[in-house]
Amino acid sequence: MNSNWKTDKVASGSIAVGKELEMDVYAKNGLLLLKRGHYVLTPQLKQRLVQLGYGDQHKPENKPPEKHLQHNPQKQSMFEDMVFMQQRVRSMLHYALTMPQLEERVRDIARSICTLAEANPDGLVASMLLMPFHEYSVAHALHTTCLVALLTRQMKLPPGHREILLSSALTMNISQVELQNELFSFSGQLNTDQRDAIHNHPLLSSAILREAGIDNELWHTLVQTHHENWQGTGYPFGLDRKQILPPAHLLHLADITCAKLAPRRYRAAQLPATALGNLFQRKDTEFDSTFTTMLIRELGIYPPGSFVKLVSNEIGVVIAKRDKPSEPQVAALRKIDGPVYGEVLLRETSQTNYKITGPCPASQAGVRISFLAGLWKN
């Protein structure tokens, strides 16, 4: 915080729970507590900001106009944005029936995710793969919605359908939030109650949305049928291939993809290259080949945020897709048998000396996520 700015103690009336913050809020020592535009989601967060916060009530005369802030070299990491998206999704999932105007809040989250997908698709994918999460149910809803946003960027959909599709991804499991969190740590056989809850959750989620005042029929159809499959063995209706709407099938593919890419407490996440390769092999039999092709095009064989080994005997992290899915841009992190570099070294894997030899588990990279977050700025 610039010491020449005039700052005032934050007033309680200047912060509203559930609304965007109208100012940057700093601690007394100049540490940024919360940026303007982010949502204050809980009374506890508001209380903390009022107790500790100072607001930049007056802008310095030489501050550039708002429209030029995107050129500021001190850009915010995509990971910071996704932390706040997790908070918004968690609040929505846990307080759906007590939250006023649920439909508009869900749609607003969907629009925010679309904005992130358009502005920084590589960073969005990396955040899905790298960022830790506290609740699997929240992370899965957010990741599935992010993936759908990426897959639909170039699709020609009727007006409003993309927003409905993303809103469906956010809310399709709203009736089994706690069960998803429970099963995150559970590797045994499901009991009868658990199986019934899983089988019924598409209909129960739809019922919760109706109770909350959401009556869009496409939204309800997508939520009810996101577990139907081409083999006719899906649930709750056991629909055959011709009865499943294409957007419901796309939602089904995104749901499965994100489940494969996420860890469980009892196992590591699948390597992205392995998971995506497996899904691509099932095209035309289990998944629409158009959708699986889109999936590979959007994520690449080695998605941003995944780790790879190079011919140069280095381990790196993929930071950006390139036209050829097997040749993304990579940031080298260290020699396989050496310490982490002080700064990452960019590698173009189209060059013979830096070609990718294969995927690498995150555990072998030897770096903290905080060290990587700055690679994807908004």
C-alpha positions in Angstrom: 0.0 0.0 0.0 1.4 3.4 -1.0 2.2 5.4 2.1 1.0 8.6 0.4 -2.5 7.3 0.1 -5.1 8.5 2.6 -6.5 5.5 4.3 -9.4 5.2 6.8 -10.4 2.5 9.2 -13.0 0.4 7.4 -16.5 1.1 8.5 -19.0 -1.7 9.1 -21.5 0.0 6.8 -19.1 -0.1 3.9 -19.1 -3.9 3.8 -22.1 -6.1 3.0 -22.1 -9.9 3.4 -22.9 -11.5 0.0 -21.8 -8.5 -2.0 -18.7 -7.4 -3.8 -16.1 -5.4 -1.8 -16.0 -1.8 -3.0 -12.4 -1.1 -2.0 -9.1 -2.8 -1.4 -8.8 -3.5 2.3 -5.3 -3.5 3.9 -4.0 -4.4 7.4 -2.3 -1.5 9.3 1.1 -2.7 8.2 0.1 -2.5 4.5 -0.6 -6.2 3.9 -3.5 -6.6 1.4 -6.3 -8.5 3.1 -8.9 -8.5 0.4 -9.1 -7.0 -3.1 -11.9 -4.8 -4.3 -14.5 -6.8 -6.3 -14.2 -10.0 -4.3 -17.2 -11.2 -2.4 -17.6 -11.0 1.4 -19.2 -14.4 2.0 -19.6 -14.7 5.7 -20.3 -12.5 8.8 -17.0 -13.8 10.2 -15.1 -12.4 7.2 -16.8 -9.1 7.5 -16.0 -8.9 11.2 -12.4 -9.6 10.5 -12.2 -6.9 7.8 -13.8 -4.3 10.1 -11.5 -5.2 13.0 -8.3 -5.2 11.0 -8.9 -3.3 7.8 -8.0 0.0 6.4 -9.5 1.1 3.0 -8.0 3.1 0.2 -10.8 5.6 0.3 -9.0 8.1 -2.0 -7.0 7.2 -5.1 -3.7 8.9 -5.7 -3.8 11.5 -8.4 -1.3 9.6 -10.6 -3.2 6.3 -10.4 -4.0 5.2 -14.0 -7.6 4.8 -15.1 -9.3 1.5 -14.2 -9.3 0.3 -17.8 -5.5 0.3 -17.9 -5.0 -1.8 -14.7 -4.8 -5.0 -16.8 -1.4 -3.8 -18.0 0.0 -3.6 -14.5 2.9 -6.0 -14.2 1.8 -6.9 -10.6 -1.1 -9.0 -11.9 -3.0 -11.4 -9.7 -2.4 -15.1 -10.0 -5.2 -17.2 -11.4 -4.8 -19.3 -8.2 -5.9 -16.3 -6.0 -9.0 -15.9 -8.1 -9.8 -19.6 -7.8 -9.5 -19.5 -4.0 -12.3 -17.0 -3.9 -14.3 -19.0 -6.5 -14.0 -22.0 -4.1 -15.4 -19.9 -1.3 -18.4 -18.7 -3.4 -19.1 -22.3 -4.6 -18.9 -23.6 -1.0 -21.3 -21.0 0.2 -23.8 -21.8 -2.6 -23.7 -25.5 -2.1 -24.0 -25.5 1.7 -26.7 -22.8 2.0 -28.7 -23.3 -1.1 -32.2 -23.4 0.6 -31.4 -20.4 2.9 -29.7 -18.3 0.3 -31.9 -15.6 -1.2 -32.0 -15.4 -5.0 -30.1 -18.7 -5.5 -30.6 -18.8 -9.2 -29.0 -15.4 -9.8 -26.1 -16.3 -7.5 -25.4 -19.6 -9.4 -25.7 -17.8 -12.7 -23.3 -15.1 -11.5 -20.7 -17.8 -10.5 -21.2 -19.4 -13.9 -20.5 -16.0 -15.6 -17.4 -15.5 -13.5 -16.0 -18.9 -14.5 -16.7 -18.1 -18.2 -14.7 -14.9 -17.8 -11.8 -16.8 -16.3 -12.0 -19.4 -19.1 -11.8 -16.7 -21.7 -9.1 -14.6 -20.1 -6.7 -17.3 -19.1 -7.6 -20.9 -20.1 -4.1 -22.3 -19.4 -4.1 -20.8 -15.9 -7.6 -22.2 -15.3 -6.6 -25.7 -16.2 -3.4 -25.4 -14.1 -5.4 -24.3 -11.0 -7.7 -27.3 -11.4 -4.7 -29.7 -11.3 -2.5 -28.0 -8.8 -4.5 -26.1 -6.2 -5.2 -27.9 -2.9 -8.8 -28.1 -1.7 -10.5 -28.5 1.7 -13.8 -30.1 0.4 -13.9 -32.5 -2.5 -17.6 -31.7 -3.2 -16.8 -28.0 -3.7 -13.7 -28.7 -5.8 -15.5 -31.2 -8.0 -18.4 -28.8 -8.7 -16.0 -26.0 -9.5 -13.6 -28.1 -11.6 -16.4 -29.6 -13.6 -17.9 -26.2 -14.3 -14.5 -24.8 -15.3 -14.0 -27.7 -17.7 -17.4 -27.2 -19.3 -16.6 -23.5 -19.7 -13.4 -24.4 -21.5 -15.1 -27.0 -23.8 -17.9 -24.7 -24.8 -15.8 -21.7 -25.7 -16.0 -22.3 -29.4 -19.4 -24.2 -29.5 -22.3 -22.6 -31.2 -25.1 -22.9 -28.6 -28.5 -21.2 -28.5 -28.6 -18.0 -26.5 -28.4 -18.6 -22.7 -27.6 -22.3 -23.1 -24.0 -22.1 -22.1 -24.9 -20.3 -18.8 -27.5 -23.0 -18.1 -25.0 -25.8 -18.8 -22.5 -24.3 -16.4 -25.1 -23.6 -13.8 -26.1 -27.3 -14.0 -22.5 -28.4 -13.5 -22.4 -26.2 -10.4 -25.6 -27.7 -8.9 -25.8 -31.3 -10.2 -24.6 -32.7 -6.9 -26.2 -30.2 -4.5 -28.1 -33.0 -2.7 -25.0 -35.0 -1.8 -22.4 -32.5 -0.7 -21.7 -34.2 2.6 -21.7 -37.7 1.0 -19.2 -36.7 -1.6 -16.9 -35.4 1.2 -17.4 -38.6 3.1 -16.6 -40.8 0.1 -13.4 -38.8 -0.6 -11.8 -40.8 2.2 -13.7 -44.0 1.7 -12.3 -46.9 -0.2 -14.5 -49.8 0.9 -17.8 -51.3 -0.3 -20.7 -48.9 -0.3 -23.6 -49.7 2.1 -27.2 -49.7 0.9 -27.9 -46.2 2.2 -24.9 -44.8 0.3 -25.8 -46.6 -2.9 -29.4 -45.3 -2.7 -28.2 -41.8 -2.0 -25.9 -41.9 -5.0 -28.6 -43.4 -7.3 -31.2 -40.8 -6.2 -29.1 -37.7 -6.1 -29.8 -36.4 -9.6 -33.6 -36.3 -8.8 -33.0 -34.9 -5.3 -30.7 -32.2 -6.6 -33.4 -31.2 -9.0 -36.0 -31.1 -6.2 -33.7 -28.8 -4.1 -33.4 -26.4 -7.0 -37.2 -26.3 -7.5 -37.6 -25.7 -3.8 -35.2 -22.8 -4.2 -37.3 -21.3 -6.9 -35.4 -22.4 -10.0 -37.8 -23.5 -12.7 -35.7 -23.6 -15.9 -36.6 -27.0 -17.5 -33.3 -27.4 -19.4 -31.4 -26.9 -16.1 -33.5 -29.5 -14.4 -33.1 -32.0 -17.3 -29.3 -31.7 -17.3 -29.1 -32.1 -13.5 -31.4 -35.2 -13.6 -29.6 -36.9 -16.5 -25.9 -36.1 -15.9 -25.3 -39.8 -14.9 -27.0 -41.3 -17.9 -24.7 -43.1 -20.3 -24.6 -44.5 -23.9 -24.7 -48.1 -22.6 -28.1 -47.6 -21.0 -26.7 -48.5 -17.6 -26.8 -45.0 -16.2 -29.1 -43.6 -13.5 -31.7 -42.7 -12.4 -33.7 -43.5 -15.6 -31.4 -45.9 -17.6 -31.9 -43.9 -20.8 -30.4 -45.2 -24.0 -28.1 -43.2 -26.2 -30.7 -41.5 -28.4 -32.6 -40.3 -25.3 -29.7 -38.4 -23.8 -29.4 -34.7 -24.7 -25.9 -33.8 -26.1 -25.3 -31.2 -23.3 -26.1 -33.8 -20.7 -23.6 -36.1 -22.3 -21.0 -33.4 -22.3 -21.7 -32.8 -18.7 -21.3 -36.5 -18.0 -17.9 -36.5 -19.8 -16.7 -33.5 -17.8 -17.9 -35.1 -14.6 -15.9 -38.3 -15.2 -12.8 -36.4 -16.4 -12.6 -34.3 -13.3 -13.2 -37.3 -11.0 -10.2 -39.0 -12.7 -7.9 -36.0 -12.4 -8.6 -35.4 -8.7 -6.9 -37.3 -5.9 -8.6 -39.2 -3.1 -7.4 -39.4 0.4 -6.5 -43.1 -0.2 -4.9 -42.7 -3.6 -3.1 -40.1 -5.8 -4.8 -38.5 -8.8 -4.4 -40.2 -12.1 -1.7 -38.7 -14.3 -3.5 -36.4 -16.7 -1.9 -38.0 -19.8 -3.1 -41.4 -18.6 -6.6 -40.2 -17.7 -7.1 -38.3 -21.0 -5.6 -41.1 -23.0 -8.1 -43.6 -21.4 -11.1 -41.3 -22.2 -9.9 -40.8 -25.8 -9.7 -44.6 -26.3 -13.4 -44.8 -25.4 -14.6 -42.4 -28.0 -17.4 -43.6 -30.3 -18.3 -46.4 -27.9 -18.9 -44.6 -24.6 -18.3 -40.9 -25.4 -19.1 -38.8 -28.4 -15.9 -38.5 -30.5 -16.6 -34.8 -31.1 -16.6 -34.1 -27.4 -13.5 -36.3 -26.7 -11.6 -34.5 -29.5 -12.6 -31.2 -28.0 -11.3 -32.4 -24.6 -7.9 -33.2 -26.0 -7.8 -30.0 -28.0 -8.6 -27.9 -24.9 -6.4 -29.7 -22.4 -3.7 -31.2 -24.6 -2.1 -34.5 -24.0 -0.1 -32.8 -21.3 -2.4 -30.1 -19.8 -1.1 -26.9 -18.1 -0.3 -27.7 -14.5 0.9 -31.3 -15.2 4.5 -32.4 -14.8 6.7 -34.0 -17.4 10.2 -35.3 -18.0 12.3 -33.9 -20.8 15.1 -35.3 -23.1 17.3 -32.7 -21.3 17.0 -34.8 -18.1 14.9 -32.2 -16.5 11.5 -32.2 -14.8 9.2 -29.4 -15.7 5.6 -28.2 -15.4 3.5 -27.5 -18.5 2.5 -23.9 -18.6 0.8 -23.4 -22.0 -0.7 -25.5 -24.8 0.6 -25.2 -28.3 -0.9 -26.2 -31.7 0.5 -29.7 -31.4 -0.9 -31.3 -28.2 2.3 -33.3 -27.6 4.5 -30.2 -27.7 3.3 -27.7 -25.0 5.5 -25.0 -23.5 7.2 -26.2 -20.3 8.9 -24.5 -17.4 11.9 -26.6 -16.4 12.1 -26.9 -12.6 15.2 -28.9 -12.0 17.4 -31.7 -13.2 16.0 -35.1 -12.3 18.8 -35.7 -9.9 19.4 -32.1 -8.9 18.0 -29.3 -6.7 15.2 -27.0 -7.8 16.3 -24.1 -10.0 16.2 -20.6 -8.4 14.0 -19.5 -11.4 12.1 -21.6 -13.9 13.6 -22.0 -17.4 11.2 -21.9 -20.3 11.5 -24.8 -22.7 9.9 -25.2 -26.2 9.2 -28.9 -26.4 9.0 -28.8 -30.2 12.8 -28.5 -30.1 14.7 -31.8 -30.2 16.8 -31.0 -27.1 13.6 -30.5 -25.0 11.1 -33.0 -26.2 8.9 -34.6 -23.6 9.7 -38.2 -22.8 6.6 -38.8 -20.6 4.4 -37.6 -17.8 5.7 -37.3 -14.2 3.9 -37.5 -10.9 3.7 -34.2 -9.0 5.5 -35.9 -6.1 8.7 -36.0 -8.2 8.7 -32.3 -9.0 10.0 -31.3 -5.6 8.4 -27.8 -5.6 5.6 -26.2 -3.6 2.5 -24.9 -5.4 3.2 -21.4 -4.2 6.5 -21.5 -6.2 4.4 -22.2 -9.3 1.4 -20.0 -8.9 3.1 -16.9 -10.4 3.5 -18.7 -13.8 -0.2 -18.0 -14.6 -1.1 -14.4 -14.1 -4.4 -12.9 -15.1 
